[in-house]
Amino acid sequence: MASSSSTGDAALLSTEGLTKSFGSFKACDGIDLSIAGGEIHALLGENGAGKSTLVKMLFGVLEPSAGAIRWRGDPVAIRSPAAARRTGIGMVFQHFSLFEALTVAENIALSLDDAVPIERIAKEAARLSREYGLPLDPNAHVADLSVGERQRIEIVRTLLQKPELIILDEPTSVLTPQEADRLFETLEQLRGEGRAILYISHRLEEVRRICDRATVLRHGKVTGACDPRRETVGSLAGMMVGGEVEGIADSGLSPGEAVLVETRALSVPAQTPFSISLEDVTLAVRSGEILAIAGVAGNGQSELFDVLSGETLVADAAAVRIDGRDAGRLSISARRLLGAGFVPEERNGHGAVGSLALSQNVMLSRHASDSRAYLAGGPVRMLKEGSVRETARRIVAAMDVRKSGEDPQASSLSGGNLQKFIVGRELDRKPRVLVVNQPTWGVDAGAAARIRQALIERAREGAAVLVISQDLDEIFEIATRIAVISGGRLSKAEPSATMTRERIGRLMGGIQGVDEGTELADAS
């Protein structure tokens, strides 16, 4: 295929037939790509399309099996991240690599290839943060910083290495709308300086907003290129999946009167030095509705999920209630027996065990609540393997899980397909209460649409669904009501029809306005 660039010899970085094989599987297959200086270039594709493998080769984390990488037209061998940085390539990863007990300057020092006095690093970091509109205190401890501020550390320490090409992986996934706007201003400033930016995101509206060109990967190959500003979100999603992406049907949810899951003045001290305390959290979710909780990562979402699921028990059993029963002292399995289902944020290791087959992962959450269906015998009980495998097949079909083999290991699935399986595993039980943390984290448009539609259908059938999400597009698409968590405190839940993105952004930043009706109150 011809290169996805029209810049020809002006390319800062280009690849020719770049291929990465893992055994007989080609994660990247003959990729031709070029990126010019002074452009923001989007890299789009479904989960498993090859994006991560490609950028890992560009940044020296993986070595290509075939093909070439050229820098300003000359072939280069990038065998390590240090070599990538020497070449002029920097990368800001989706998941931060920061030590919370250290200061901003100390974290930056650990990432530098050469020994530099800490005072000089602090001075340079402060200068860059001013110049690029990324406010940072070099002497602040990371543990005291918001997620948005932590991302600024990653960007500033990348800029300290003076890169000509910066790779950004899902950079707005942890930002408030206001922080995202500030990031876009920074990227436009970098583009104006002639630097190139390779931008990976599933948020297609922002791709249309800031990117000059886009290259689309599917099944490890380049399948298209475009000017995203001339496309719609629908057309970009269609290019990614190779066909039309179904939208979310009108939810038409009619909440009932029965409160199926609630917390009452829930206060829980921080469980670790770097976790968040929950303070006076009161919420109520009725049958037939979806309550969405928005917020920037690290503001108590994980702590709230752990309390609702039973991973963290509370002293007052009545502080958490499921289907009218006090549940604050009940285990996860006991809550499942009350009709609850839970999908944690981290799918690998928390939602599923990668080394186990899909059918075995079914049993991880069903061994107690569905013991009659899957276990036979008396004192010594035997697993009904046929029944378990049939359930796994039913989940795979219902959620369109793409897999290799009849019952493969969970680790063999792409992130999006594993997420569909985990959500489907809970939905298959038809729980009356469903609590989901980040349902479509890092998931492509097609998989996200299927998951969101499935949550709506569960609510339509009378379940109470509580969704914790950082994706505002998702929240507005599915929620009946919206609340915001900030610093371990929850705002009053309001109808999604009257909530605005600007208001959510203010609440995410901890700005509570009594005159705006956003005081903390009973969400019921």
N, C-alpha and C positions, 0 to 999 in steps of 0.2 A: 504494500500500500504506500502511496505517496506520503511524504511528511505532512503532519497536521499544521505546519507553519507555512506562511507565505513570505517569510523574511529571508529565506535563502541564506547567503553568506553572512547576513547580519545577525544570525542566531548567536546568542551567548552560549547556550547549551543545546546540544542536539544528540539524539540517539539514532542508531541505524541498526535495525533488526535485533534490538535488544531482547534477549530471551533468558528466562530463568526456569530451569526444570528441577522438579523434585521427583526423582525416579522417572516414571513414564509420563507424569503429569506436568504440563507446561503452565505455570502460573502466569507468566508473561511470554507471549509468543510473537517474536518478530516486530517489536514496537518501534515505530519511527515517530519521533517527537522533536519539536524544536521550540525553544523559548527565547524571545528577544529581550534585550535590555529595555527597561522602561515600560514593561507590560505586566499586567496581572493576568495570569493564565490559569484557568480552572481545569482541574482534572476530575472528571465525573465518571461514575460507574456504580453498578450495584455492588452489594457486599459480595466479595469473592471475585470481582472483576479483574483484579490484579493491581489496583492502585497502590496498596501498601507495599507489595513486592517491588513495584517499579521505583518508588521513592526510596526504599531501603537500598536498592542498587545505586541510585544517584547519590545517596549519602554514605555509601561505603559500609553499610551494615550487612549486605549480601553481595556476593560476587556473581556477575552474570555468567550464564552457561555459554552464551554465544552473543555475537553482536558487538557494537562499539558505542562508547560515549565520547563525544567531542566537546571540547571547551574552546570557544572562539575558533572553531574549525579544526583544531588539532586534537588527535586522539589522546585520551587520558585514562589511566588506570586508577580507580578510586577504591582502594582496598580497606579503608577504615574511615570512621568519622573524622579522625584527625587529618587524613589525606583530603577528605572533602572540604574541611575548613580551610586547609592550605590552598586548595584550588580556588576557593571563593564561594563555597556553598554552605549555607547555614540552615538549620531546621528547628522548628518549634513543634514539638510533639503534642499530640492530643492529651496524653496523660503526663502531667508534670513530674519532673524528677528533682524534687527539692527536699532538703532536710529541714524540718520544721524547727528544730532547736537552734539552728544557725541563723545568722543575720543574712540580709539580702546580699551584701558584699561578699560574705564568706561563701554563700552558695555560688555566686558568680565565679569566685576564685577557683572553686573545685572543677569548673567546666573548662578552664583555660588550659591550653597545651603548654604554656610557658609560665614559670613562676613570676608573679607580679606582686609588688608590695600591696597589702590590703588597703592602705590609705590611697594609693593611686587608683585602685579599682573603684573605691567608693566615690572618688572625685569624678572619674570618667562616667560611672553609672549615673551620678546625679546630673552631669552635663547632658548626657544622652536622653535622660528621662525628661529634662526640660525642653530640649530641642524637638523631641518627637511627641510631645504632649502625653507622656506616660508617667505621671507623677509617682515617684518612689522615694522612700527614705532608705538610703543604703545601710543605715545602722539598725533598722527595724528587724525584729525577729519574724521569720516566716509564719510561725504559729499564730501571730497576732494579725495577720493580713487576710483580707478577703480573697476569694478565688480570682476575682478580676485583677487584683494587685499581684497575685502570684503569677498570672499569665504575663503581666508586664515585666516581671523578673526574667522570664524565659525569653521574651522579645529583646529586652535590653542586653542580656548577656549574649544573645546571638548578634546583635548590632555591634557589640564591642569587638567582635571578631572581623568586622568590616566586610561582610559578605556582599557579593554582587548578585547572588541568587538566594532568595529565602523561601524555604518550603514550609507552608503552614498547613497543619492537619487539623481539620474541624476547629478552627480558632475561636468561633463564637459560641460553642456548645455550652460554655459555663458562664456566659456574660449576660448582664442585664441589657435591655435594648439601648440604654444610654451608653453603656460601656462598649457595645458593639459599634455604635455610631462613632465613638471616639477612635476605636481601632480602625475603622474604615478611613477616617481622616489621616491617621498615621500611614496607612498603606498607600493612600494617594500621594502623601508627601514623599514616601520612598520611591514610588513610581516616577514622580517628578524629578528625582535625583538620578534617574536612569537605571535604578536597580530593577531586577526581575523578581517576580513573586509567583511561585507555583502554589495554587490555592485549592485545597481539597475540602469539599463541604457537601453535605446532603441537603443543605438549606438553599434551595434553588432560587428563591427570591433575592437573596444576597449575592448569589453568583451573577444574576442578571443586573444587579445594581452596580457592582464594582469591577467585574472582570471584562477584559478586552477580548479574549478568545477562550475557547473551551475545547478540550480534547476528550473524547468519550471512549472509555474502554468497556468491552463486554467479552467475557470468557477469555480474558488474557490478551485480546487483540484490540487494536485501534479500529473502531467502527465508524467514527465520524468526527468532524470538527465543525465549529460554528462560531459566530459572533453571538454570545448569549443575550446581548442587549436587543437583538432582533428576534429572539425566541420568546415563547411563553413558558411558564412553569410546566404546563402540560406537555409541550413539545420537547422540552429538555428531558423530562422524565421518560417520555416515549423513546427518545434516542438511547437512554440508559438501559431500558429493559427490552428494547427491540419490538415495541408494540404499545398500544394505548394502555395507560394506567387508569384503572377504574377509580373514580372519585368516591368520596364517602357519601352514602345515601343520607338524605335528611333523617336525622335521628328520630324526630317525632316522639321524644321521651315524655312520658306523663308520670312524674313522681307520685308515689303513693303516700300514705300517712305513716306507715310502719317504719320506725327507725331501726335499722338492722345493724349498724355499727356506729359507736359513738365513744368519745372520750369526755370526761368531766373534770375540769380544772386539773388536768394532768401535768404534774411537775416531776421531772426526773433529773437527778444530778448527772453531770458528765461522767461517763463510765471510764474514760481514759484522759490523760492530760491534754490530748488534742481533739477530744470530741466536744459536742455542744450540749449544754443543759437545755431541757425542755421546760418552758415556764408557762404554767396556767393554760395549757392547750385544751380548748374545748371545740369539738366538732361533732356533727351528726349527719349521717348519710342515710337517706330514705330508700326504700325499695323503688326501683325504676328510675334511678338518677345516677349521674356521674358527677362526683365532686372532684375537681382537679385542684391540686396544691402546687402552685408555682413557687419558684425561688431559685436563687443562685446556689450552686453546689456548696455544701459545707455549712449550711445554716440550720441543720437539724433534721433534714429529710431522712437520712439513714437512721438516726436515732428514733424518729417517729415510726418508721417502718418496723424497726426492731421491736418496739413496744407493742405495736398492733399485731405483729405476727407471733409474738411470744418468745422471741429470741432474748428479749430483755423483760424480766418480770418486775412488776411494781408492787409496792407495799399495800396499796389500797386496791383490792380486787375490783371494786366498783368504778375505779377510774377508767377502765376499759370495759365496754359491754358489747357483746356480739349476740344479735338476735334476742335481746332482752335478758341475757345471762351475764352475770359478772364474770369477766374473763381475765382480769389483770394478773391473776396468779396461775393461769392455766398454761400448759405447755403448747407447743406448736401443734402436736398431734391432737390434743384435746380441743383446740380451736378448730381444727379441720373437722372434727367430729360434730361440732356445732354448725357446720356448713360453710366454713370460711376457706378461701383459697388465697395463696400468696405468691407473688412473683418478685424476687429481689432484683436489685439493680445490677449486680455482678452476675452474669450468666455463667462464667467459667469458674468452677470451684464452689460457688454459692448456690446458683440455680441448678447446676448440673455438674457431674463428675466426668471429666473428659475421657478418662480411661475406661469408663463403663459404656456398654451398649445402650442404645436408646431405650430398649425395653427395660433394662436394669434401672435406668434413670426414671422410668415411670414408677417403679416400686419405691424409689426414695421418698416420694411424697404421697404414695397411696397405700403403703403397707398397713397403716392403722385404719384409715378411713374406709378402705375397700378390702379389708382382709378376707371377707367371705368370698369375694369374687376371685381372689388371686391365691388364696391359701387353702389347702385341704388337709384333713386329718385331725387327729386328736391332740394329745400332749406334744407329739412330734409332728409338726406341720410341714407340709411339702408345698413348694411353689408350683402353681399351675402355669407353666411356661407358655402354653398355647394361648391362654387368656391374656397374659401380659403382652405377648407379641401382637395379639389381635388389637389390643388397646393402642399400642404404639403405631400400628398400621392405620388405625382410625384417626389418630391425631395427625399423622403425616398427611393423610388425604384431606382432612378438614382444613389444615393450615397451609397446604401446598408446600410442604417442607421438601427441599431439593437435597437429595442425598445419594451417596454411592453405596450400593449393596443393600441387602434386605434389612439388616439390623446393625448398622455400623456404630463405631464408637462416637460418642458425642463430639469429641475433639476433631473429627473429620469434617464436621459441618462448618460452613462459613458462619460468621457471627450473626448475620441476619436470619439464617435458617435455624440456628440453634435457639435464637430468641423466639421464633415462631413456634418451635417445638415446646419450649418451656411454658409460653403463654397457653398454647393449645392443651398441654398436660393439665393445667388448672381448669380451663374452660370445659374440658371433657367431663369433669365431675359435676358440672352445672352448679357451682357454689352459689349460695344465697348472698354471700359477701365475698367480694374480690378486691384485694389490695395489691396494686401494681406500682412498683418503683421504676421509673424511666422505661416505659414499655417499648419505646422504639429507639433507644440509645444506639447511635452508630448504625442504624438500619436504613437500607435504601428505600426509595419512594414506593416501590411495589409492595415490599414486605410491610412497610409502615402502614400503608392503606389497608392491608388485610388485617393487621393486628388491631388497628383503630376500629374498623368495622365490626370485628369480633367483640370488642368491649362494648360497643353500642348495642349489639344484639343481646348480649348478656343482660344489660340493664333493661332493655325492652322486654325481656322475659321476666322481669321483676326483681333482679338482683340489685343490691347496693354496691356500686363500683367506686372505689377511691383510687385516683390516679395521681401519683407524685411525678411531676415532669418539669424539665427545664426548657422544653420546646413550646414556645408560645403559640406557634402555628397549630401544633397538636392540641393544645389546651382549648383554643377557641373553636377548633373543629369538632371536638367531642363533648366538651363539658356542659353540664346543666348549670352548675355554679362553680365559682372560682374563689379560692382563698390564697393568701401568700404567706409563706413562712420566712422569717428573717430573724437571725440571732436566737433561734429556738422559740420564738413567739409567733403565733398564728393570727392573721387578721380575720376579720369577719368575712364569712363567705357571702358572695353576692352573685346574682344572676349573671351569666356570661354575656347576656345581651346588653347589659348596662356597664360592663367593665371595659376599660380601654387599656391598650398596651402602655401608654404613658403612665397611667395610674399604677399598673402592675410594676412598672419599672421603678416608680417612686417607692412603692411598698417593698420591693426587693432590696432597695438601698436603705431600708430601715426608716423611711420617712413616713410617719403616721400623722394623719391630719384629722383632728376631730371634726373640723368644719366640713371635711369631705366624707364623713361617715365611715372612716376607716379605723376607728378605735377598736381595740381588741374587745371582742364580745362573743357571746354564744352564737355559734354558726348555725344553730337550728332556727 
